[in-house]
Amino acid sequence: MPPLTSLRAFEATARHMSFSDAGDELYVTHAAISHHVRRLEDWFEAELFIRKGRSIALTRSGETLFRHLSPALAEIAETCTRVKALGGKETLTVGCIPSIASRWLVPNLPVFTAAHPEVDVRVMYASANQKFSQSGMDVLITLGTENTDGVHSRRLFSRLTRPVCSPKFLEEHGPFETPEDFVKAPLLHDDSRKGWRDWFMAAHVGWQGGDNWPIYQDFNLLVTAAIAGHGIALCPIDTFRNEIEAGDLIVLSDVATNTDSYYFASYGKNAQGAVLDFVEWFAAMAEI
């Protein structure tokens, strides 16, 4: 590496096109700035400035160095400012799909932050098929694993899916004792009607899928509609175990889909500290 102090002196000089103004910015003398620039030129074995009396201009080497050095120093300064604002805390950015975030991560996060006050946690929404290697997150909680070098995935919740509804809906529209009983019922869809097609196929029941019941973008909306008594929804039982145990939702059938599918927490294989602490904590909570 070239001398960093000399790099700062060069960048300030190139920005101001003045040794004196660079010295004023860095609180050193004109002579000190000139010395640093000469030292840098010796390191590169090339002139960085063309000196014409009291004026200066960048050489081609100087222009190339300044073009890349100035934004790099600005990024270093911004990063240091952010770290200083954290008061020494370690930042942990967690990406999580909405259904897991609203039902598991956010309600229980105070337990983790109380045990790790030195960690500054930031929770971001993630899409179902988002990849850790492209997310910029420290931890990504979503569907499936990722076959990428340097990425490790920890299994969390099962995605085994069964039909559920509210007690009120069951009382008014039930019973649903056989898969055939579901054909004429109001069926709530998540993202598309494919989920119900797969379920009826697993139940060996023909279904045309010709209804006009709403399609909800994610499980949060879908389960809200189911709890409100709007119809029957297909839900991953493990993810919504709290609603089922509380009696807000009732499982209507043993026929299931997504029997070998899971939610995972993905993170870098070389991760340490807060990342590993968080993944271990969240995985343990998911097993409760």
PALOBA-672450 format. One line per field, with one value per residue: residue in one letter; z, x, y of N, C-alpha, C in turn. Coordinates in Angstrom, 1 decimal. Layout:
residues N
code <- [A ...] $
n_Z <- [Z ...] $
n_X <- [X ...] $
n_Y <- [Y ...] $
ca_Z <- [Z ...] $
ca_X <- [X ...] $
ca_Y <- [Y ...] $
c_Z <- [Z ...] $
c_X <- [X ...] $
c_Y <- [Y ...] $
end
This chain:
residues 288
code <- [M P P L T S L R A F E A T A R H M S F S D A G D E L Y V T H A A I S H H V R R L E D W F E A E L F I R K G R S I A L T R S G E T L F R H L S P A L A E I A E T C T R V K A L G G K E T L T V G C I P S I A S R W L V P N L P V F T A A H P E V D V R V M Y A S A N Q K F S Q S G M D V L I T L G T E N T D G V H S R R L F S R L T R P V C S P K F L E E H G P F E T P E D F V K A P L L H D D S R K G W R D W F M A A H V G W Q G G D N W P I Y Q D F N L L V T A A I A G H G I A L C P I D T F R N E I E A G D L I V L S D V A T N T D S Y Y F A S Y G K N A Q G A V L D F V E W F A A M A E I] $
n_Z <- [0.0 -0.8 1.1 3.3 4.4 2.5 0.3 1.1 1.1 -1.6 -2.8 -1.8 -2.8 -5.6 -5.8 -5.0 -6.6 -5.7 -3.6 -1.3 -0.5 -0.1 2.1 4.0 4.4 5.5 7.7 7.7 6.6 3.5 2.5 3.7 2.4 -0.2 0.2 0.9 -1.6 -3.3 -2.1 -2.7 -5.4 -5.7 -4.8 -6.7 -8.9 -10.8 -12.2 -10.7 -10.9 -13.1 -12.8 -13.1 -12.6 -10.2 -10.6 -11.1 -12.7 -13.4 -14.3 -16.7 -15.2 -12.7 -13.0 -13.4 -10.9 -9.1 -10.0 -9.1 -6.5 -5.0 -4.7 -3.3 -0.8 0.1 0.6 2.6 4.6 5.0 5.9 8.3 9.7 10.0 11.6 13.9 14.7 15.6 18.0 18.7 18.3 16.8 13.6 12.4 9.7 8.8 6.5 5.8 5.0 4.8 6.2 8.1 9.4 10.6 12.3 13.8 13.9 14.5 16.8 18.7 18.7 20.7 22.7 21.7 21.3 23.9 25.1 23.6 23.7 22.4 19.7 16.8 15.3 12.2 10.4 7.4 4.7 2.7 -0.4 -1.4 -3.0 -3.0 -3.2 -1.0 -1.7 -3.4 -1.9 0.0 2.7 6.1 7.2 5.8 5.7 4.3 1.6 0.8 0.0 -1.0 -3.6 -3.5 -3.4 -0.3 1.1 3.7 4.9 7.3 8.5 9.3 9.8 9.0 5.8 5.4 4.4 5.1 4.8 6.4 8.6 10.1 13.4 13.3 10.6 10.1 11.6 10.3 7.7 7.6 8.0 7.0 6.1 4.2 1.4 -0.9 0.1 0.0 -2.5 -3.3 -1.5 -0.3 -1.3 -0.4 -1.9 -2.1 -3.7 -6.2 -7.9 -7.8 -5.5 -4.4 -6.5 -6.4 -3.9 -4.2 -6.1 -4.6 -2.9 -4.5 -5.9 -8.3 -9.5 -10.8 -10.5 -11.0 -9.5 -8.2 -6.0 -3.9 -4.6 -2.6 -1.9 0.0 2.9 5.2 4.5 3.5 5.8 7.5 6.3 6.4 9.2 9.7 8.7 6.0 4.3 3.3 3.8 2.5 4.5 5.9 8.4 10.6 10.6 11.4 13.9 16.4 16.0 15.5 17.9 19.6 18.8 16.8 14.3 12.6 11.7 8.9 7.5 7.0 4.7 2.9 1.4 0.1 1.6 1.9 2.2 3.3 5.4 5.5 7.1 5.7 5.5 5.5 5.1 6.5 8.5 11.7 15.2 15.8 13.7 13.8 16.5 16.2 14.3 15.7 17.9 16.7 15.3 17.5 18.7 16.7 17.0 19.3] $
n_X <- [0.8 0.5 1.6 -0.9 -1.5 -0.3 -1.8 -4.3 -3.4 -2.8 -5.3 -6.9 -5.4 -5.7 -8.4 -8.9 -7.1 -4.8 -2.1 -2.0 -4.8 -5.4 -3.7 -4.9 -7.4 -6.6 -5.3 -2.5 0.8 1.6 4.0 4.2 2.1 3.1 5.4 4.2 3.0 5.2 6.4 4.5 4.6 7.2 6.7 5.0 6.6 6.2 5.1 2.5 1.4 1.5 3.6 3.3 4.7 2.9 0.6 -1.1 -1.6 -3.2 -1.5 -1.8 -1.6 -2.1 -4.8 -6.1 -5.6 -6.9 -9.5 -10.4 -9.6 -10.9 -13.8 -13.4 -12.2 -14.2 -16.2 -15.0 -15.0 -17.7 -18.5 -17.1 -18.3 -20.9 -20.3 -19.3 -21.6 -23.1 -22.1 -20.1 -21.5 -22.3 -23.6 -26.4 -28.0 -31.1 -32.9 -36.2 -39.0 -42.5 -44.5 -43.1 -41.7 -43.6 -45.0 -43.1 -40.4 -40.4 -42.3 -40.7 -38.2 -37.3 -36.3 -33.9 -32.5 -32.3 -30.6 -28.4 -27.2 -25.2 -25.6 -26.8 -29.8 -31.3 -34.2 -35.4 -37.7 -38.0 -38.2 -39.9 -38.4 -35.9 -32.3 -29.5 -26.9 -27.3 -28.5 -27.4 -27.7 -27.1 -28.2 -30.6 -33.9 -36.0 -37.6 -36.4 -33.0 -29.7 -27.6 -24.8 -21.3 -19.9 -22.1 -24.3 -27.1 -29.6 -32.0 -35.4 -38.6 -41.1 -42.8 -45.1 -48.3 -51.8 -55.4 -57.1 -59.5 -61.6 -63.2 -65.8 -66.4 -66.4 -68.5 -70.6 -70.5 -69.6 -70.0 -66.5 -65.7 -64.7 -62.4 -63.9 -65.8 -64.7 -64.8 -67.0 -66.7 -65.9 -62.8 -59.7 -56.9 -53.4 -51.3 -51.6 -53.8 -52.6 -51.8 -54.2 -54.9 -52.8 -53.3 -55.9 -55.1 -53.4 -55.3 -56.7 -58.9 -61.0 -60.9 -62.0 -61.3 -62.7 -63.7 -64.3 -63.0 -60.9 -57.4 -54.6 -51.6 -49.6 -49.0 -49.7 -51.9 -53.6 -54.1 -55.2 -57.6 -58.7 -59.0 -60.8 -63.1 -63.6 -63.3 -61.7 -58.3 -55.1 -52.4 -49.1 -48.7 -46.8 -45.7 -47.9 -48.6 -49.2 -51.6 -53.2 -53.0 -54.2 -56.8 -57.8 -57.6 -58.6 -57.5 -58.5 -58.2 -56.2 -54.9 -52.1 -49.8 -46.6 -44.9 -42.2 -40.8 -39.2 -38.6 -35.7 -32.8 -30.4 -26.9 -23.5 -20.8 -18.5 -19.3 -19.4 -19.7 -22.4 -24.0 -24.0 -24.9 -27.5 -28.7 -28.6 -30.2 -32.7 -33.3 -33.5 -35.8 -37.7 -38.0 -39.4] $
n_Y <- [-1.2 2.3 5.2 6.2 8.7 10.4 9.8 11.0 13.6 14.0 13.6 15.7 17.9 17.5 17.8 20.4 21.6 22.9 23.4 24.9 25.3 22.6 22.2 23.9 22.6 20.1 21.0 21.4 22.6 24.3 23.3 20.8 19.4 19.4 17.9 15.4 14.8 14.6 12.4 10.4 10.4 9.4 6.8 5.8 6.1 7.9 11.1 13.0 15.4 18.2 20.9 24.3 27.1 28.8 27.4 24.2 21.0 17.9 15.0 12.2 9.9 11.0 11.8 9.4 8.1 10.0 9.8 7.3 7.3 9.4 8.8 6.4 7.2 8.8 6.9 5.4 7.4 7.7 5.2 5.0 7.0 5.9 3.7 4.9 6.2 4.0 3.5 1.5 -0.8 -4.0 -4.5 -6.2 -7.4 -8.7 -10.4 -11.3 -13.3 -12.1 -13.6 -15.2 -13.2 -11.6 -13.3 -14.7 -13.7 -10.8 -10.6 -12.0 -10.9 -9.0 -10.7 -11.7 -9.3 -8.3 -10.2 -9.7 -6.9 -5.6 -5.8 -4.4 -4.7 -5.1 -5.4 -6.6 -6.9 -9.8 -11.6 -14.7 -16.3 -15.3 -15.0 -15.6 -14.9 -12.8 -10.9 -9.1 -9.3 -10.2 -12.5 -14.5 -15.4 -17.6 -19.4 -22.7 -23.9 -22.8 -23.5 -22.5 -21.8 -21.0 -20.4 -21.2 -23.1 -23.3 -25.4 -24.6 -24.1 -26.5 -26.8 -28.3 -28.5 -27.9 -27.7 -25.1 -23.3 -20.8 -21.3 -20.2 -20.2 -22.9 -23.8 -22.6 -23.5 -26.1 -29.7 -30.7 -33.5 -35.2 -35.1 -34.5 -32.8 -30.3 -29.2 -27.5 -25.4 -22.1 -21.2 -20.0 -18.4 -18.4 -16.4 -17.9 -20.2 -22.6 -23.9 -25.1 -26.8 -28.6 -29.7 -30.9 -32.8 -34.4 -35.4 -37.0 -36.0 -34.7 -31.3 -28.3 -25.7 -23.3 -21.2 -17.9 -16.8 -14.7 -14.0 -14.0 -12.1 -12.9 -15.0 -13.7 -12.0 -13.9 -15.7 -13.9 -13.4 -16.0 -16.4 -14.4 -15.6 -16.0 -18.1 -21.2 -21.9 -22.8 -23.6 -23.5 -25.6 -25.7 -23.1 -21.6 -22.5 -21.3 -19.9 -22.1 -23.6 -21.7 -21.8 -20.2 -21.0 -23.9 -27.2 -29.0 -31.3 -34.3 -34.6 -33.5 -31.2 -30.1 -31.7 -32.4 -30.0 -27.0 -24.1 -22.0 -20.6 -18.7 -18.1 -16.8 -19.1 -18.6 -17.0 -15.3 -14.5 -12.3 -13.1 -16.0 -16.3 -15.3 -17.0 -19.5 -18.9 -18.3 -20.7 -22.4 -21.3 -21.8 -24.5 -24.9] $
ca_Z <- [0.0 -0.7 2.4 3.3 4.6 1.2 -0.6 1.5 0.7 -3.0 -3.2 -1.4 -3.7 -6.9 -5.7 -4.9 -7.6 -4.9 -2.4 -0.1 -0.1 0.5 3.4 4.9 4.7 6.3 8.8 7.6 5.8 2.0 2.3 4.1 1.3 -1.3 0.6 0.7 -3.0 -3.8 -1.5 -3.4 -6.8 -5.6 -4.6 -8.0 -9.9 -11.9 -11.8 -10.6 -11.2 -13.9 -12.1 -14.0 -11.8 -9.1 -11.0 -11.2 -13.5 -13.2 -15.4 -16.9 -14.0 -11.6 -13.3 -13.1 -9.4 -8.5 -10.4 -8.3 -5.1 -4.4 -4.2 -2.3 0.5 0.6 1.1 3.9 5.6 5.3 6.7 9.6 10.4 10.4 12.7 15.0 15.2 16.3 19.4 18.9 18.1 15.6 12.8 11.9 8.8 8.6 5.5 6.2 4.3 5.7 7.2 9.2 10.1 11.4 13.3 14.6 14.1 15.1 18.2 19.6 18.6 22.0 23.5 21.2 21.6 25.3 25.3 22.8 23.5 21.6 18.3 16.2 14.4 11.2 9.8 6.1 4.0 1.6 -1.2 -1.1 -3.8 -3.0 -2.9 -0.1 -2.4 -4.1 -1.0 0.8 4.1 6.9 7.4 4.9 6.1 3.1 1.1 0.1 0.2 -2.1 -3.9 -3.9 -2.5 0.7 1.7 4.5 5.1 8.5 8.4 10.3 9.9 7.9 5.0 5.3 4.2 5.2 4.8 7.7 8.5 11.5 14.0 12.9 9.2 10.2 12.2 9.3 6.3 7.7 8.2 5.9 6.5 3.1 0.4 -1.8 0.7 -0.2 -3.9 -3.4 -0.5 -0.6 -1.2 -0.4 -2.6 -1.9 -4.9 -7.4 -7.5 -7.9 -4.2 -4.2 -7.5 -5.9 -2.8 -4.7 -6.7 -3.5 -2.3 -5.6 -6.2 -9.4 -9.2 -12.0 -10.2 -11.7 -8.6 -8.3 -4.7 -4.0 -4.5 -1.7 -2.3 0.9 3.9 6.2 4.0 3.4 7.1 8.1 5.6 7.0 10.6 9.6 8.3 4.6 3.6 3.7 3.3 2.7 5.3 6.5 9.8 11.5 10.7 12.1 15.0 17.5 15.7 15.6 19.3 20.2 18.3 15.8 13.0 12.8 10.6 8.5 6.8 7.1 3.4 3.0 0.3 0.5 2.7 2.1 1.9 4.6 5.4 5.9 7.4 5.0 5.9 5.0 5.8 7.4 9.5 13.1 16.1 15.9 12.7 14.4 17.6 15.8 13.7 16.7 18.7 15.9 15.1 18.7 18.9 15.8 17.4 20.5] $
ca_X <- [0.0 1.2 1.3 -2.3 -1.5 0.1 -3.0 -5.2 -2.9 -2.9 -6.7 -7.3 -4.8 -6.3 -9.8 -8.8 -6.1 -4.1 -1.4 -2.4 -6.1 -5.4 -3.1 -5.9 -8.4 -6.0 -4.6 -1.0 1.4 1.8 5.2 3.9 1.3 4.0 6.2 3.4 2.7 6.4 6.6 3.6 5.2 8.3 6.2 4.4 7.7 5.6 4.6 1.0 1.0 2.4 3.7 3.6 4.7 2.0 -0.5 -0.8 -2.5 -3.0 -1.0 -2.7 -1.5 -2.8 -6.2 -6.6 -5.6 -7.9 -10.9 -10.7 -9.3 -11.8 -15.0 -13.0 -12.0 -15.6 -16.9 -14.4 -15.5 -19.1 -18.6 -16.6 -19.4 -21.9 -19.8 -19.2 -23.0 -23.5 -21.5 -19.4 -22.4 -22.2 -24.8 -26.9 -29.2 -31.8 -34.0 -37.2 -40.3 -43.4 -45.2 -42.2 -41.3 -44.7 -45.5 -42.0 -39.2 -40.7 -42.7 -39.7 -36.9 -36.8 -35.6 -32.5 -31.8 -32.0 -29.5 -27.2 -27.4 -24.1 -25.9 -27.8 -30.5 -32.1 -35.0 -35.9 -38.6 -37.4 -39.2 -39.9 -37.3 -34.6 -31.0 -28.7 -25.7 -27.6 -29.4 -26.7 -28.1 -26.2 -29.0 -31.8 -34.9 -36.9 -37.8 -35.4 -31.6 -29.0 -26.4 -23.7 -20.2 -19.8 -23.5 -24.8 -28.5 -30.1 -33.4 -36.2 -40.0 -41.6 -43.8 -46.2 -49.5 -53.1 -56.5 -57.6 -60.5 -62.0 -64.3 -67.1 -66.7 -66.7 -69.8 -71.6 -70.3 -69.1 -68.6 -65.7 -65.2 -63.9 -61.8 -64.9 -66.6 -64.1 -65.0 -67.9 -66.5 -65.1 -61.4 -58.8 -55.7 -52.1 -50.5 -52.2 -54.7 -51.9 -51.8 -55.4 -54.8 -51.9 -54.0 -56.9 -54.4 -52.9 -56.5 -57.3 -60.2 -61.1 -61.3 -61.8 -60.7 -63.4 -64.3 -63.8 -62.5 -59.8 -56.0 -53.8 -50.2 -48.8 -49.7 -50.3 -53.2 -54.4 -54.5 -56.1 -58.9 -59.2 -59.4 -62.0 -64.2 -64.0 -63.2 -60.7 -57.0 -54.0 -51.4 -48.1 -49.1 -45.8 -45.6 -49.1 -49.0 -49.7 -53.0 -53.9 -53.1 -55.1 -58.1 -58.2 -57.7 -58.8 -57.1 -59.7 -57.9 -54.9 -54.2 -51.1 -48.9 -45.3 -44.5 -40.7 -40.3 -38.9 -38.1 -34.3 -32.0 -29.1 -25.8 -22.2 -20.2 -17.5 -19.9 -19.1 -20.3 -23.8 -24.7 -24.2 -25.7 -28.9 -29.2 -28.8 -31.3 -33.9 -33.5 -34.0 -37.1 -38.5 -38.2 -40.2] $
ca_Y <- [0.0 3.5 5.9 6.7 10.2 11.0 9.6 12.0 14.9 14.1 13.7 17.1 18.8 17.3 18.3 21.9 22.1 23.9 22.9 25.8 25.0 21.3 22.3 24.5 21.5 19.1 21.6 21.3 23.6 24.1 22.5 19.4 18.8 19.2 16.8 14.2 14.5 14.1 11.0 9.5 10.3 8.5 5.5 5.4 6.3 8.7 12.4 13.0 16.8 19.1 22.2 25.5 28.2 28.6 26.5 22.8 20.2 16.5 14.1 11.1 9.0 11.7 11.8 8.0 7.9 10.8 9.4 6.2 7.5 10.3 8.1 5.4 7.9 9.3 5.7 5.1 8.4 7.5 4.0 5.3 7.8 5.0 2.8 5.8 6.4 2.8 3.4 0.3 -2.0 -4.8 -4.4 -7.5 -7.2 -9.9 -10.4 -12.4 -13.3 -11.5 -14.5 -15.6 -12.0 -11.0 -14.3 -15.3 -12.9 -9.5 -10.8 -12.6 -10.3 -8.4 -11.7 -11.7 -8.0 -8.2 -11.0 -9.2 -5.5 -5.0 -6.0 -3.5 -5.6 -4.4 -6.4 -6.2 -7.9 -10.6 -12.4 -16.1 -17.0 -14.4 -15.7 -15.0 -14.4 -11.6 -10.1 -8.1 -9.5 -11.1 -13.7 -14.5 -16.4 -17.7 -20.8 -23.4 -23.7 -22.2 -24.3 -21.6 -21.9 -20.0 -20.2 -22.3 -23.0 -24.0 -25.7 -24.0 -24.6 -27.4 -26.2 -29.2 -27.6 -28.5 -26.7 -24.6 -22.3 -20.4 -22.0 -19.6 -20.7 -24.4 -23.9 -22.1 -24.2 -27.5 -30.3 -31.1 -34.8 -35.9 -34.1 -34.1 -31.7 -29.0 -28.8 -26.4 -24.5 -20.9 -21.5 -18.8 -18.7 -17.7 -16.1 -18.4 -21.3 -23.8 -24.6 -25.9 -27.8 -29.6 -30.4 -31.8 -33.9 -35.2 -36.0 -37.8 -35.5 -33.8 -30.0 -27.5 -24.4 -22.3 -20.2 -16.5 -16.4 -13.9 -14.5 -13.1 -12.1 -13.6 -15.8 -12.8 -11.6 -15.2 -16.2 -12.9 -13.7 -17.2 -16.1 -13.6 -16.5 -15.8 -19.3 -22.2 -21.5 -23.8 -23.0 -24.4 -25.9 -25.4 -21.7 -21.0 -23.4 -20.5 -19.7 -23.3 -23.9 -20.8 -22.1 -19.2 -21.7 -25.4 -28.0 -29.7 -32.6 -34.9 -34.6 -32.4 -30.9 -29.6 -32.6 -32.5 -28.7 -26.3 -22.7 -22.0 -19.4 -18.8 -17.1 -17.1 -20.2 -18.0 -16.1 -15.4 -13.5 -12.0 -14.0 -17.4 -16.2 -15.1 -18.2 -20.5 -18.5 -18.4 -22.1 -23.0 -20.9 -22.5 -25.9 -25.0] $
c_Z <- [0.0 0.6 2.3 3.5 3.3 0.3 -0.2 1.0 -0.8 -3.4 -2.9 -2.4 -5.1 -6.9 -5.7 -6.1 -6.9 -3.7 -1.2 0.4 0.5 1.9 4.4 5.3 5.7 7.5 8.9 6.7 4.3 1.8 2.7 3.0 0.2 -1.0 0.4 -0.7 -3.6 -3.3 -2.3 -4.8 -6.8 -5.5 -6.0 -9.1 -11.1 -11.4 -11.8 -11.0 -12.2 -13.2 -13.0 -13.2 -10.5 -9.4 -11.2 -12.1 -13.3 -14.5 -15.6 -15.8 -12.8 -11.8 -13.0 -11.6 -8.7 -8.8 -9.5 -6.8 -4.3 -3.9 -3.1 -0.9 1.0 1.2 2.5 5.0 6.0 6.2 8.1 10.4 10.8 11.6 14.0 15.6 15.9 17.7 19.7 18.7 16.8 14.9 12.3 11.0 8.5 7.6 5.8 5.4 5.3 6.7 8.4 10.1 11.1 12.6 14.2 14.9 14.9 16.6 19.2 19.6 19.9 22.8 23.1 21.5 23.0 25.7 24.6 22.6 22.7 20.1 17.9 15.1 13.5 10.4 8.5 5.5 2.9 0.9 -1.1 -1.8 -3.8 -2.6 -2.0 -0.7 -3.1 -3.2 -0.3 2.3 4.8 7.1 6.5 5.3 5.0 2.8 0.5 0.5 -1.1 -2.4 -4.5 -2.9 -1.6 1.4 2.5 4.8 6.3 8.4 9.5 10.3 8.7 7.1 4.7 5.4 4.2 5.1 6.2 7.5 10.0 12.1 13.5 11.5 9.2 10.7 11.1 8.1 6.4 7.8 6.9 6.2 5.5 2.2 -0.6 -1.2 0.4 -1.6 -4.0 -2.4 -1.0 -0.3 -1.4 -1.0 -2.2 -3.2 -6.2 -6.9 -7.6 -6.6 -4.0 -5.3 -7.0 -4.7 -3.2 -5.4 -5.7 -2.8 -3.3 -5.9 -7.4 -9.1 -10.4 -11.8 -10.8 -10.8 -8.8 -6.9 -4.8 -3.9 -3.6 -2.0 -1.3 2.0 4.9 5.8 4.0 4.8 7.8 7.6 6.2 8.4 10.7 9.2 6.9 3.8 4.1 3.0 3.5 3.4 5.8 8.0 10.8 11.7 11.5 13.2 16.2 17.3 15.9 17.1 20.0 19.8 17.3 14.5 13.4 11.5 10.3 7.9 7.1 5.8 3.3 1.7 0.9 1.7 3.0 1.8 3.2 4.3 6.0 6.2 6.7 5.4 5.4 5.8 6.8 8.4 10.9 13.9 16.1 14.9 13.3 15.6 17.3 15.2 14.7 17.6 17.9 15.6 16.3 19.0 18.0 16.2 18.6 20.2] $
c_X <- [0.9 0.8 0.0 -2.4 -1.2 -1.1 -4.0 -4.7 -3.0 -4.4 -7.2 -6.7 -5.4 -7.7 -9.8 -7.9 -5.2 -3.4 -1.8 -3.8 -6.2 -4.8 -4.1 -7.0 -7.9 -5.2 -3.1 -0.5 1.4 2.9 5.0 3.1 2.2 4.9 5.5 3.2 4.0 6.7 5.7 4.1 6.4 7.8 5.7 5.5 7.1 5.1 3.1 0.5 2.0 2.4 4.1 3.5 3.9 0.8 -0.1 -1.9 -2.2 -2.4 -2.0 -2.7 -2.3 -4.3 -6.8 -6.6 -6.7 -9.3 -11.3 -10.6 -10.3 -13.1 -14.6 -12.8 -13.4 -16.4 -16.3 -14.9 -16.9 -19.3 -18.1 -17.6 -20.5 -21.5 -19.7 -20.6 -23.6 -23.0 -20.8 -20.3 -22.1 -23.6 -25.1 -28.1 -29.8 -32.9 -34.9 -38.5 -41.4 -44.1 -44.4 -41.9 -42.4 -45.1 -44.4 -40.9 -39.5 -41.3 -41.7 -38.4 -36.4 -36.0 -34.1 -31.8 -31.5 -30.8 -28.2 -27.4 -26.3 -24.4 -27.0 -28.5 -31.3 -32.9 -35.6 -36.8 -37.7 -38.5 -38.9 -38.7 -36.0 -33.4 -30.1 -27.5 -26.0 -28.4 -28.7 -27.1 -27.0 -26.9 -30.3 -32.7 -36.0 -37.1 -36.6 -33.9 -31.0 -27.7 -25.3 -22.6 -20.2 -21.1 -23.9 -26.3 -28.9 -31.6 -34.2 -37.6 -40.3 -42.7 -45.0 -47.5 -50.8 -54.1 -56.9 -58.7 -60.8 -63.1 -65.7 -67.4 -67.0 -68.1 -70.9 -71.6 -70.0 -70.3 -67.9 -65.0 -64.4 -63.4 -62.9 -65.7 -66.0 -64.3 -65.8 -67.7 -65.7 -63.6 -60.5 -57.5 -54.6 -51.4 -51.1 -53.1 -53.9 -51.9 -53.0 -55.4 -53.9 -52.6 -55.0 -56.3 -53.9 -54.1 -57.2 -58.7 -60.1 -61.6 -61.0 -61.2 -61.4 -64.1 -63.7 -63.4 -61.2 -58.4 -55.3 -52.3 -49.3 -49.7 -50.3 -51.7 -54.2 -55.0 -55.4 -57.6 -59.6 -59.7 -60.7 -63.3 -64.6 -63.9 -62.1 -59.4 -56.1 -52.9 -50.3 -48.3 -48.1 -45.7 -46.7 -49.6 -49.6 -51.2 -53.8 -54.1 -54.1 -56.5 -58.6 -58.3 -57.8 -58.3 -58.2 -59.4 -56.4 -54.1 -53.3 -50.3 -47.6 -44.7 -43.0 -40.1 -40.2 -38.6 -36.6 -33.8 -30.7 -28.2 -24.5 -21.5 -19.1 -18.0 -19.5 -20.0 -21.8 -24.6 -25.0 -25.0 -27.2 -29.4 -29.5 -30.0 -32.6 -34.3 -34.1 -35.4 -38.1 -38.8 -39.1 -41.6] $
c_Y <- [1.2 4.2 6.5 8.2 10.9 10.9 10.7 13.4 15.1 14.3 15.1 18.1 18.7 17.9 19.8 22.5 23.2 23.2 23.6 25.4 23.6 21.3 22.9 23.4 20.5 19.6 21.3 22.4 23.2 23.1 21.1 18.7 18.5 18.0 15.4 13.8 14.0 12.7 10.0 9.3 9.3 7.0 4.9 5.4 7.0 10.0 12.3 14.4 17.4 20.4 23.3 26.7 28.0 27.7 25.1 22.1 18.7 15.9 13.0 10.1 9.6 11.6 10.4 7.8 8.7 10.3 8.2 6.4 8.4 9.6 7.0 6.1 8.4 8.1 5.3 6.1 8.1 6.2 4.2 6.1 6.9 4.1 3.7 6.0 5.2 2.7 2.1 -0.9 -2.7 -4.8 -5.8 -7.2 -8.5 -9.7 -11.6 -12.2 -12.8 -12.4 -14.9 -14.4 -11.6 -12.0 -14.8 -14.4 -11.6 -9.7 -11.2 -11.9 -9.6 -9.4 -11.7 -10.4 -7.8 -9.0 -10.6 -7.7 -4.8 -5.1 -5.1 -4.2 -4.7 -5.5 -5.8 -7.3 -8.6 -11.3 -13.9 -16.8 -16.2 -15.3 -14.9 -14.3 -13.1 -10.6 -9.0 -8.2 -10.3 -12.5 -13.5 -15.7 -16.5 -19.1 -21.4 -23.1 -23.1 -23.0 -23.3 -21.8 -20.7 -19.7 -21.4 -22.1 -23.9 -24.2 -25.2 -24.7 -25.5 -26.6 -27.1 -28.4 -28.4 -27.4 -26.4 -23.6 -21.9 -21.2 -21.5 -20.2 -22.1 -24.6 -23.6 -23.0 -25.6 -28.5 -30.5 -32.4 -35.5 -34.8 -33.6 -32.9 -30.3 -28.4 -27.6 -25.3 -23.2 -21.2 -20.3 -19.2 -17.8 -17.6 -16.6 -19.6 -22.7 -24.6 -25.6 -27.0 -29.0 -30.4 -31.4 -33.0 -34.9 -36.0 -36.9 -37.4 -34.5 -32.4 -29.1 -26.2 -23.2 -21.2 -18.8 -15.9 -15.6 -14.6 -13.5 -13.2 -12.9 -14.2 -14.8 -12.4 -12.8 -15.6 -15.2 -13.1 -15.0 -17.1 -15.3 -14.4 -16.4 -17.1 -20.2 -21.9 -22.7 -23.1 -24.0 -24.5 -25.4 -23.9 -21.1 -21.9 -22.6 -20.2 -20.9 -23.7 -23.0 -21.0 -21.1 -19.9 -23.2 -26.1 -28.9 -31.0 -33.0 -34.9 -33.3 -32.4 -30.3 -30.4 -32.7 -31.1 -27.9 -24.8 -22.8 -20.6 -19.6 -17.7 -17.6 -18.2 -19.7 -17.0 -16.4 -14.5 -13.5 -12.9 -15.4 -17.3 -16.1 -16.4 -19.3 -20.2 -18.7 -19.9 -22.8 -22.6 -21.6 -23.9 -26.0 -25.6] $
end
